[in-house]
Amino acid sequence: MTDVTAIAAIRTQLQSSRAAAIAQYRQTLRPDTLLAALCRCADQSLRALLELFPLPKGAALAAVGGYGRGELYPFSDVDLLIILKDELDAQAEATLSGLVAAMWDIGLEPGYSVRTIEQCVKEASADITVETSLLESRWIAGSKTLAKLFEKTMSERLNAQQFFRAKRAEMQQRHARHQDTPYSLEPNCKESPGGLRDLQVIMWMARAAGFGSSWQAIARAGLLTSAEARDLKRAEQAFKRVRIELHLLVNRREDRLLFDLQHGLAQAYGITATATRRASELLMQRYYWAARLVTQLNTLLVQNIDEKLFALQESDIRVLDEHYVFRHNCLDIKDELLFEKNPSQLLNVFLVLQQHPELNELSGRALRAIWHARDRIDASFRRDPENKKTFLKILQQPQGIVHALRRMTMLNILPRYLPVFRRVVGQMQHDLFHVYTVDQHTLAVIRNLRRFTMPEHAQEYPLASKLSAGFERHWLLYVAALFHDIAKGRGGDHSTLGTLEVKRFAKAHALEREDTELVMFLVNSHLLMSQVAQKKDLSDPQVILDFATRVKTLRNLQALYLLTVADIRGTSPKVWNTWKGKLLENLYDLTRATLGGSVDDTNTVLRQRLEQAATLTRLAGLRDDTRETFWQQLDVAYFLRHEASDIAWHTRHLYYRVSPEQAIVKVRPTEGAEGLQVMVYTKDVPDLFARICSFFGSRGLSILDARIHTTRRGYALDSFIVLPADSHGELRTLATLIEHELDAHLNTVPSSSLTTRNANARPSRLSRAFPVPPLVTLHPDEGSQNWRLEIVATDRSGLLGDIAQVFVSYNINLQTAKVMTLGDRVEDVFVVSGETLAQPRTQRQFERAMLDALTQVERRAA
């Protein structure tokens, strides 16, 4: 038999044995049985290959990492170590190269290294990850004597204290990469906090310290209770099954619970949807509850190992009061039954920790006692006036609020004290811009509100920091944040339902009438300021007056601004940008003036705008008569839609070129240097907006705002705010490049050569899993002859260009565009006019064409 034939036979046998193991798993659903069976399949195949490609004399082949542990997932790498007795010669090196190639040929994906024991020791000393992998070695073939010597050497050099510190630091770094939360909407079941890796880390720590190599052994060592050991065993099996199912579902290695896999995963588990919740939501809520359990027990066990490994001196122990002591920079309890005997301490312990910032954490004993006494928080506990006072005190402390609430959530104290909050623990949000579950988003909003009060963040949030400094009873904002999304997932308007919940809370906790009204207003209106700022024309005095009427008081306005900024910044790092911040600040300033009695009519606003712009042009060296010559070409709408600084900028570049033959393009960084402001001045043609949009789309620029104006001489004066895809690029260099390229695009590309629909545009993976039903709403714009077109759709490359082409096809004139992008969801507002909109039949045709433009890519993807 030739080597090729033999390799093919080994491959066939491996495939057959793997398929049999997976079929058996489908019958039993026992993860450990499958993982061990797949290890045996790989072992047998490797030993068969070694008949064809023998190891160097005296060498050994060992499995390391997960494979060494006896766990091989369906599509995981096979981690191998070839332990050498001596350095390789050329012939042995060639043989090993053939062995590795044959591994690939039979369907194994090897991750391998070839080392002497001395080389392994050197690498392990430099890298804790390498050391951990090598500690889990398992002999497969070759010299057993050398393999045992290797295991003995690695074990003897292990320093339990150093290993513990290094693994804890490594775990903290890994958690930071995953935003320190198990509640990501697409968690990695292996690497995310609360996942398999956390279970492996505490097992490695315990084994290195000599506390055992199984959950039962660790319990016998006094680090876990029997119940906790059983909980960890069940959680371990659950996460192993999730990882197995993911591999089998996609037929490759995949450890992330991606949106487009969650439905198929739910089907594998036999989970069905309910009237109000998707099957994938139910699956993920189960996942989050398991991840929270692992996170909590991980914290507990790491703390216990720390206390066992590092002996305390008497000087490290200090009595605080009748219940608590300081022990090793942790808050510890005197009596293990404290919380059973005195349940009120289940809240007070967090208050005590807040009041002593020199303490780092709760002791392992305190964590365990809290965890096991959590069911003492019942209706009677919640009715106790002292417990209500304690909860409010936690929110009123000058420091440690976010840490306290996070600990209370993880230990299941907050969900038990506020049952309505328990309903949103692990509640997913399918709106294409939130990246965390409702409970974690809520805590992120509170964290942002806290940051507004900290001097070190004042430069990042200047207006928010200024308002927070003068805002009395700042803790009321935390109450509003706790309840602003509390009713999500129930159906109905979550703002309205949340208002009822916060009203009940305020009554139960005896809040003053004024404070109750404030938190109710904030919960009910927490979306209002964002919607007005990003969808309405802030140059219209009526818009500001209507908003001020809703807000009513300056205190409400300040609170709503703070909550709005904290809320937007707590959804996703991608949602906030300086342009949105500027819109919110503008709305705040205009509304504050209105609430202060300074209600300006259109004529007053126009006069002030002209005076401010004139002052700026004089400072730039322009004579009044020169400026007025250009301004005579512009109507009142232009001056009302643009700020004074923009008017002055336009004037400086256009006053001497009122009727140019070719397009003029100017670009500058926006305030805050995050985006670009683009001005285009050229002869107006019907497809101009579409051509400009197609250019921006081809350069990966997202349009945030567009203001379209036509002068009395028939020239288009259009202004855009655009955001580059690479936010870290040099904006001034990009501005120069866009000026040159857009100028060439408009002056050389024929007007009739419209870009066709983006055939390559595809919806994102997230939007394919949770598509946004397209919505087109058209209604007359109040007080004018224009129409207001509102569009909701899934975002994609080239979308705005497709919308612009529909405008061209139906002779629609665009006045302004307000483009709001929330993750993968767009909510755009256009003020338009045209004869098409005056007739019901042609208006319906236009709306159908717009819907077709919004859904064409989705239909192709389907």
Salt bridges, closest charged atoms under 4 A:
ASP32 OD2 - LYS233 NZ 3.64
ASP32 OD1 - LYS240 NZ 2.73
ASP43 OD2 - ARG138 NH1 2.83
GLU71 OE1 - ARG69 NE 3.30
GLU71 OE2 - LYS240 NZ 2.90
ASP77 OD2 - ARG253 NH1 2.94
GLU123 OE2 - ARG115 NE 2.49
GLU131 OE2 - ARG157 NH1 2.78
GLU136 OE1 - ARG69 NH1 2.64
GLU136 OE2 - ARG207 NH2 3.46
GLU156 OE2 - LYS152 NZ 2.62
GLU170 OE1 - LYS167 NZ 2.42
GLU186 OE2 - ARG765 NH1 2.44
GLU191 OE1 - ARG174 NE 3.91
GLU191 OE2 - ARG197 NH2 3.22
ASP198 OD1 - ARG174 NH2 2.70
ASP198 OD1 - HIS175 NE2 2.93
GLU228 OE1 - ARG368 NH2 2.97
GLU228 OE2 - HIS372 NE2 2.75
ASP231 OD1 - ARG234 NH2 2.48
GLU245 OE2 - ARG26 NH1 2.92
GLU245 OE2 - ARG241 NE 3.31
GLU254 OE1 - ARG252 NH1 3.26
GLU254 OE2 - ARG256 NE 2.85
ASP255 OD1 - ARG243 NE 2.90
ASP255 OD1 - HIS247 NE2 3.07
GLU281 OE1 - ARG277 NE 3.92
GLU281 OE2 - HIS430 NE2 3.79
ASP306 OD2 - ARG168 NH1 2.63
ASP306 OD1 - HIS328 NE2 3.81
GLU322 OE2 - HIS323 NE2 3.81
ASP332 OD2 - ARG327 NE 2.60
ASP332 OD2 - ARG365 NH2 3.47
ASP335 OD2 - LYS341 NZ 2.70
GLU336 OE2 - ARG365 NH1 3.90
GLU340 OE1 - ARG376 NH1 3.15
GLU358 OE2 - HIS356 ND1 3.32
GLU361 OE2 - ARG407 NE 3.05
GLU386 OE2 - LYS389 NZ 3.79
ASP431 OD2 - HIS434 ND1 2.48
GLU460 OE1 - HIS457 ND1 3.60
GLU460 OE2 - ARG569 NH2 3.35
GLU472 OE1 - ARG473 NH1 3.84
ASP485 OD2 - HIS441 NE2 3.43
ASP485 OD2 - HIS484 NE2 3.20
ASP485 OD2 - LYS488 NZ 3.67
ASP485 OD1 - HIS494 NE2 3.15
ASP485 OD1 - HIS526 NE2 3.49
GLU501 OE2 - ARG490 NH1 3.02
GLU501 OE1 - ARG504 NH1 3.19
ASP515 OD1 - ARG473 NH2 2.81
GLU517 OE2 - ARG513 NE 3.24
ASP567 OD1 - HIS441 NE2 2.83
ASP567 OD1 - HIS484 NE2 3.35
ASP589 OD1 - ARG592 NH2 3.82
ASP624 OD1 - ARG618 NE 3.06
ASP624 OD1 - ARG627 NH1 2.82
ASP625 OD1 - ARG623 NE 3.14
GLU628 OE2 - ARG627 NH2 3.12
ASP635 OD1 - HIS709 NE2 3.42
GLU643 OE2 - LYS582 NZ 2.93
ASP646 OD1 - ARG668 NH2 3.04
GLU661 OE1 - LYS683 NZ 3.41
ASP705 OD2 - ARG707 NE 3.00
GLU741 OE1 - ARG699 NE 2.71
GLU790 OE2 - HIS779 NE2 3.68
GLU790 OE2 - ARG788 NE 2.93
ASP802 OD2 - ARG796 NH2 2.94
GLU827 OE1 - LYS535 NZ 2.85
GLU827 OE2 - ARG825 NE 2.66
ASP852 OD1 - ARG859 NH2 2.67
